[in-house]
Amino acid sequence: MNYKSIVATKTGGPEVLQIVEKELREPGAGEARIKVLAASVCRPDITARRGEALYSGTPLGQKTPFVPGYSVIGTVDAIGARVSDVTVGDRVGVLAVAGGYAEYLYWRGDRLIPVPATLDPAQAVPLILNYIVAYQTLHRSARIQAGETVLIIGASGGIGTALLQLGQLAGLKMYGVASKSKHHILTGYGATPIDYRTQDFVEVIRQAEPDGLDVVLDGMMRLDYIRGSLSLLRHGGRLVSFGEPAGLAALWRILMTFVAVNVLPNGKSFKLYGTSSYFLGNKQPYLEDWATLFRLLEEGKIKPVIEAKFPLLEAAQANALLESGTVTGNVVLLAPEFFRAIGGEYVT
Ligand SMILES: NC(=O)c1ccc[n+]([C@@H]2O[C@H](COP(=O)([O-])OP(=O)(O)OC[C@H]3O[C@@H](n4cnc5c(N)ncnc54)[C@H](OP(=O)(O)O)[C@@H]3O)[C@@H](O)[C@H]2O)c1
């Protein structure tokens, strides 16, 4: 039996994404075969495909051809020898980095995320990457407290809307930087919007919060935003940057600021957040936080903003939509049975 994947055949725009068929094989030792039910279209999928990711062109970057797709919800379809954490039929999530735009993917059996089967895969899949970043930057990096005043840079995106929802739930006073056309989503979560095209966010916040901010959550990772944010923090204030820097030179300049802020006695802290510790370190905090997020979704306390749902094999169109800059929240790819369930026509 064959299965289809969406392969980035070379670096470039969405047109380099092509459907490729491969034979379905049995999983190897320690491996599980996952039938993909939903995959998010994530910003890192796009930067990797365009060759603009931090590590593009280095041995750590994705090499074409590759299957993009950072975050997945699926069902365990087969397991290889020595897989004991999951069994066939289990609903799981995969923080895959790459490989999610496919009907099936193979993944380490000990790196699968338990997901309640009652959850809609379209709603659950943004929790695998965008919500874990939002939750951990708020609760583990910034250690926010109810009543604190927080600025979110990139508030209308997949992670930004997750920060707004989780921030409202945590009782924060929020400001958000976003395009004017998307301000309604920020006000809907009780945040005060700032238009980065026509307003200077430093001036706006300085006027509104003369005592300074407790926390800035920065999804842009640009030195101008970082310097402006640091200038707005009160004594004891925390800046957490989780965005992808524009390249190694930009990262180097940011790292110099990072060292200076954290070494010099100025009463402020600057943290950089990345999910790489999931692969390199202790997975337990991630599993705890995903479990919390799935519970919040089940209880209706969070509801991912989903701008559009596409059939899995229309990943190129879905990528083009996210790249257009018009999206608020998330874009999701769905397997045929879930796409048809929402009235869509799935052409194979
Ligand atoms: N650290 C990690 O582990 C991790 C994981 C996933 C993603 N990321 C990174 O986190 C960042 C955000 O990801 P995402 O998934 O939320 O992306 P997204 O859904 O594509 O959203 C991007 C956001 O950037 C905003 N934006 C664009 N230009 C801007 C500017 N000049 N000033 C302020 N905002 C601007 C957009 O705002 P408007 O549309 O309102 O203009 C949009 O809200 C990306 O850099 C991504 O690569 C990091």
The ligand as an SDF file (V2000), in Angstrom:
LIG
                    3D

 48 52  0  0  0  0  0  0  0  0999 V2000
   10.6890   29.3290   20.1900 N   0  0  0  0  0  0  0  0  0  0  0  0
    9.9720   28.3540   19.6460 C   0  0  0  0  0  0  0  0  0  0  0  0
   10.0640   27.2000   20.0560 O   0  0  0  0  0  0  0  0  0  0  0  0
    9.0390   28.6880   18.5160 C   0  0  0  0  0  0  0  0  0  0  0  0
    8.0710   27.7740   18.1060 C   0  0  0  0  0  0  0  0  0  0  0  0
    7.1920   28.1430   17.1010 C   0  0  0  0  0  0  0  0  0  0  0  0
    7.3120   29.3790   16.4770 C   0  0  0  0  0  0  0  0  0  0  0  0
    8.3040   30.2270   16.8680 N   0  0  0  0  0  0  0  0  0  0  0  0
    8.4650   31.5520   16.2560 C   0  0  0  0  0  0  0  0  0  0  0  0
    7.5880   32.4440   16.9170 O   0  0  0  0  0  0  0  0  0  0  0  0
    7.2210   33.5000   16.0330 C   0  0  0  0  0  0  0  0  0  0  0  0
    5.6940   33.6260   15.9760 C   0  0  0  0  0  0  0  0  0  0  0  0
    5.1560   32.4110   15.4750 O   0  0  0  0  0  0  0  0  0  0  0  0
    3.6190   32.2790   15.0980 P   0  0  0  0  0  0  0  0  0  0  0  0
    3.3640   30.8530   14.8340 O   0  0  0  0  0  0  0  0  0  0  0  0
    2.7620   32.9910   16.0590 O   0  0  0  0  0  0  0  0  0  0  0  0
    3.6100   33.0520   13.7020 O   0  0  0  0  0  0  0  0  0  0  0  0
    2.3640   33.5800   12.8460 P   0  0  0  0  0  0  0  0  0  0  0  0
    1.1310   32.8630   13.2310 O   0  0  0  0  0  0  0  0  0  0  0  0
    2.7810   33.5290   11.4500 O   0  0  0  0  0  0  0  0  0  0  0  0
    2.2240   35.0820   13.3310 O   0  0  0  0  0  0  0  0  0  0  0  0
    3.2300   35.9910   13.0260 C   0  0  0  0  0  0  0  0  0  0  0  0
    2.8800   37.3010   13.6740 C   0  0  0  0  0  0  0  0  0  0  0  0
    3.9070   38.2330   13.3590 O   0  0  0  0  0  0  0  0  0  0  0  0
    3.2950   39.4930   13.3630 C   0  0  0  0  0  0  0  0  0  0  0  0
    4.1360   40.4830   12.7280 N   0  0  0  0  0  0  0  0  0  0  0  0
    4.6400   40.4970   11.4840 C   0  0  0  0  0  0  0  0  0  0  0  0
    5.4210   41.5860   11.3220 N   0  0  0  0  0  0  0  0  0  0  0  0
    5.3940   42.2610   12.4990 C   0  0  0  0  0  0  0  0  0  0  0  0
    6.0090   43.4460   12.9710 C   0  0  0  0  0  0  0  0  0  0  0  0
    6.8240   44.1640   12.1980 N   0  0  0  0  0  0  0  0  0  0  0  0
    5.7600   43.8420   14.2290 N   0  0  0  0  0  0  0  0  0  0  0  0
    4.9570   43.1170   15.0420 C   0  0  0  0  0  0  0  0  0  0  0  0
    4.3440   41.9980   14.6530 N   0  0  0  0  0  0  0  0  0  0  0  0
    4.5680   41.5660   13.3930 C   0  0  0  0  0  0  0  0  0  0  0  0
    2.0280   39.2610   12.6280 C   0  0  0  0  0  0  0  0  0  0  0  0
    1.1970   40.3100   13.0030 O   0  0  0  0  0  0  0  0  0  0  0  0
    0.0850   41.0180   12.0660 P   0  0  0  0  0  0  0  0  0  0  0  0
   -0.4180   39.9290   11.1620 O   0  0  0  0  0  0  0  0  0  0  0  0
   -0.8980   41.5170   13.0450 O   0  0  0  0  0  0  0  0  0  0  0  0
    0.7680   42.0830   11.2890 O   0  0  0  0  0  0  0  0  0  0  0  0
    1.5990   37.9110   13.2000 C   0  0  0  0  0  0  0  0  0  0  0  0
    0.8040   38.0780   14.3500 O   0  0  0  0  0  0  0  0  0  0  0  0
    7.8500   33.1370   14.6860 C   0  0  0  0  0  0  0  0  0  0  0  0
    9.0910   33.8110   14.5990 O   0  0  0  0  0  0  0  0  0  0  0  0
    8.0900   31.6420   14.7990 C   0  0  0  0  0  0  0  0  0  0  0  0
    9.1130   31.1950   13.9500 O   0  0  0  0  0  0  0  0  0  0  0  0
    9.1540   29.9160   17.8840 C   0  0  0  0  0  0  0  0  0  0  0  0
  1  2  1  0
  2  3  2  0
  2  4  1  0
  4  5  1  0
  4 48  2  0
  5  6  2  0
  6  7  1  0
  7  8  2  0
  8  9  1  0
  8 48  1  0
  9 10  1  0
  9 46  1  0
 10 11  1  0
 11 12  1  0
 11 44  1  0
 12 13  1  0
 13 14  1  0
 14 15  2  0
 14 16  1  0
 14 17  1  0
 17 18  1  0
 18 19  2  0
 18 20  1  0
 18 21  1  0
 21 22  1  0
 22 23  1  0
 23 24  1  0
 23 42  1  0
 24 25  1  0
 25 26  1  0
 25 36  1  0
 26 27  1  0
 26 35  1  0
 27 28  2  0
 28 29  1  0
 29 30  1  0
 29 35  2  0
 30 31  1  0
 30 32  2  0
 32 33  1  0
 33 34  2  0
 34 35  1  0
 36 37  1  0
 36 42  1  0
 37 38  1  0
 38 39  2  0
 38 40  1  0
 38 41  1  0
 42 43  1  0
 44 45  1  0
 44 46  1  0
 46 47  1  0
M  CHG  2   8   1  16  -1
M  END
$$$$
